[in-house]
Amino acid sequence: MRELKDRSGLSLAALANRTSYSKSSWERYLNGKSLPPAEAVRELAGLCGADANQLLALHSLAADDWGVQADARAPGNVSGTRAPEDVSGTVAPGRETGPEVPGGHTTRDLAGSDVAGAFPAGEAPAADDGTRDGTTQPLSSHGQPYRKPTVSQRLRLGSPALIGVVVVAALVVSGLLLYLAPRTEGASEDRRVASVKFVFTPGRTHSCDVHRDDGKLWAGHSDTDKALLQQITTSWDVVEAQCLLEHRGYPVGAVDGAYGQATEKAVKRLQEASGLVVDGIVGPHTWQALRQ
């Protein structure tokens, strides 16, 4: 985020003016003093023209890391509280502290403008006698016992788990839409074009699934109609041409994807029968004769 901000040339004041977060909040986020909420990441990405999904994924990893660091605190820190930091990064003496909540914020932070809405408007966490199950509960800066945020409150705070679920769901939906979208004429599903890289293996042959689609013949290995093929060429385009030659009655010996003498001889016979230049090279005109 700091790199994005520096590249954009925006000052902290400019960020505060153009986003929902204050200058002091951005100072803490960009200097690693507290973990920014997901919405702040989203707004910065939109402001700088960056990929919000990528930044949110990184934010999720960072949130997990912050959680690990919080769990690794010294055993003596029973209350889970810490003194807030001022802009210079030093602890302000004499200030009240509040327990930390997920995301690196204290209850004092939640009462401010950075993450407004953690609790319903005008409503503080319900008070009790400060004890639960015989143990003393940490108090907030307002003297109220700290309560773990509810599910709805965590969602408003930008739960990393929710962010991960949303990103995964978006990727799954995008994949389904691409899969179910109508195929273009050049990539018809009926053609079943080979999608793996061709590797020539001596002695290995390939099956042919010749069928007619959109008035043309296809063998399921390539949808080209312009590729130039000649002696020594090895590719799925050659396999496609060999299948079509065999289908039209011009034997090539073996459909192995290697353009050898037998394939060249078959091509010349097709070219001669179709009134084409007999050169033994498969080009656009020969492809047209093969697919008709």
N, C-alpha and C positions, 0 to 999 in steps of 0.2 A: 504494500500500500504506500509505503514511503517513497519507493521508486516511482510509482505512478504519479504521486503528488509532485515530486521533483520534476518529472518529465513534462507535466502539464503547466508548470510555472505558476501555479496557484499558491497564494499565501494562505496561512491559517485563517486570516480574517476573510479572505475570499471564499474559502471552504465553508466557513460559518454562515456567510451571507447566501450561499447557493445550495446549502443542504439543511437538514433538520437538526444539526448538531452544533454546539457552541465551539468557539475557538479553543477554550480550555479542554473540551472533550477531544477535539482533534489532536491537540498537543499530547494528550495522554495516549491516544490510540497509536499515533505515528511514532511515538518514542518508546513503545512497548511497556508503558506503565499499567495499562489495563487492556483487556481484550475488547475490541469494538463489537457492537451488536451486528447481526447479519444485515440489518437494514442500512447501517452506515456503510458496510462493504458494498451493498447494492448501489447506493447513491453515488459513492466514489467511482465505481465502475462506469455508471451511466454518464457521469460528469467528464470522465477521461476517455470515453469510448473504448473501454476494455471489455473483455469477456466476463460477464458477471458470474456465469456458471463455474468457470475455472477459479475465480477468486473465492467463491463460496465453498468450493471443494477444499481449497487451501485453508480457508477459515475454519472448516470443520476439523481438519487435522490439527490446526493450532488450538482449537477449543479442547480437543482431546489431550493435547500436550499440557495445557494450562490445568486441566483436571488432575493429571498425574502429578504436576508440581504441587498442587494444593494438597493432595493426599500425602505427599512426602514431607509435610511440615514437621517440625520438632514435636515430640510427644508432649512436651510441657505446654504446648499451645492448646489447652483443652477447650477454651471458649471459641476458638476459630476466629478470633478478631485480630484486626491490625489497625494501626494508626494511619489515617489517610495521609497522602503525600501532597505537598503543595507543588506549584509549577516547577520549582527548582529540583524536585525529586527528593527533598529532605522531609523528615517527619515534622509536622507542625506541632509544637509543644502546646499542651493544655487543651487540645481539641478533643471532642468526644469521638469515640469510635463506634462503629457498628459492625456486626458480623458480616462476613462475606457471603454472597449468594452466587449461584452459577453465573459464569461470564466475567468474574473478576471484579464485580461491583459490590459496594457495601450498601447497607440499608439507607445510608445518607445519600449515596449516589442515586438510589431508586427514588428518593424523594425529590431529586432535582429534575432538570429538563432532559437529561441524556436518555433516560429510558422511562419517560413518563408513561403511565398506564400499566405499571407492574401490578398495582392494586386498583380497584374501581375508584373513580373520581370521588374525592372527599372522604374516602374510607380507609382507615389504617387497619393493620392486622388486628384481629380481635384480641382484647386483653384478657389475661387470666392472672393467677397469683404468682406466675413466674416459675412454677414447678410442674413437672410431668413425670409420672412414674417414679416419684421420689428423687428426681435429679433436678438440679437447678438449670434452667434454660437461659442461654445468652440473651441479653436485652439489646434492643435497637437504641439508636441515639435519642429516640423519643420516649425511652423508658418502657417500651412495649416488648413483650417476649418475642423473639424472632421465630417466625414460622416458615417452614420450607414452602416455597411457592407451589401453588397448585398446578395441575397440568395446563389449564388455560393460561395461567400467568407465565409458565415456562414457554408456551407457544408464542406469547406476545414478546418475550425476551429474546426470541430467535434461537430455539433449541438446535444444537448441531445435529442431533439425531433426525429432527424434522427436516433440516436442510438436506441431509444425505438422502432421506426417503424421497423428497421432492425431486432431487437431481436424478436419482435412479429411475423414478417413475417417468420423468420427462424423456429420458433416453429410451426407455422401453416403448413408450407411446410413439416416439419419433420413428423407432425401428419398425413398429407395426404399420405405421402410416406408409413408410417407404415400401414395405413388403406388399401391402394391400393396394397401393396406388396402381392405376392402369399403366401397363407397360407401353413404351413408345414402340412405333413400328419397327425400329431398328434393333429392338431388344425384346422381341415377343417371347413370352414364356414358352410357347409351343416349340420354339426353336431349340430350347435346352442347350444353349451354347456352353462349351467347356469353360470353367472359371479358374482352373489351376494352370500354373506355368507348364509349358510343354518341355518334357525331357525325353530326348530320343534314347531308346534302349534297343540295341540290336536284337532282332528276333521277336520283339514284342509287337503285336498287331492290335488294332482298335476296331471296335464294332461300329456299324453304321446304322443310324436310325433315320433313314431318308423319308421325309414327309413333305407335304405341300402346305405352305402357309402364305396367305396373301398372294396367291397365284405363282409363287416361286418354290423351288425345291431347296430343302435344307437337310443337312445330315447331322446336326446337333453338335458340331465341333467349332464352327466359326460362322459369323454372319457377314464376313467381308464380301465385297463384290469389286474390290479395286486392288487388293494385295498382289504384288508381282512375285511370281514363283518361277524358279528355274533350277537347273542342276545344282545339287549340293544343299538346297534349302531344306531346313527341317523346322516344322511348326505345326500348330493345329490347323492353320490355313491349308497346309499340304494334305493333312488327313481329310479335311472337308472336300478338297478337290478330288482326292483319290476315291472317296465314297461316291461322289457324284459321277465320276468317270465309270466306276464299276456299275452303278445303277443304270447308266445309259448304254452299257454294253461294250465298254472299252476297258478291258482288264489291265490292272496295274501290277499284278503279281502279288503284292502284299500291302495292305493298308497300314503302313508303319510310320507315316509322317515324314519320310525321307524322299525327296524328289530325285529319284534315280533314273536310269535309262529306260526302264519299263514304263515309268510314269510319263516321261517325256514322249515316248513313242505313242502312248494312249492319247496324250494331249494333241499331238500332230494329227492323229486320225480324226479326232473330234473337230479340229480346226479345218481340216480338209473337207469334212462332211458338212460343215456349217458355212463354207465359203469365206473363211477368215484367212489371214496371212498365216502360213504354216511355218512357224518359227520355234515351236515347242515351248514357248513362254506363256504362262497364264497371266493375263492382264484383264482390264475391264471388259473387253469384248468377249474373251474366252469365258470369263465368269458369267456373263450374260447368257452365253450358250449353255453353260453347265446348269444354271438355275432355271431355265425356262421349261 
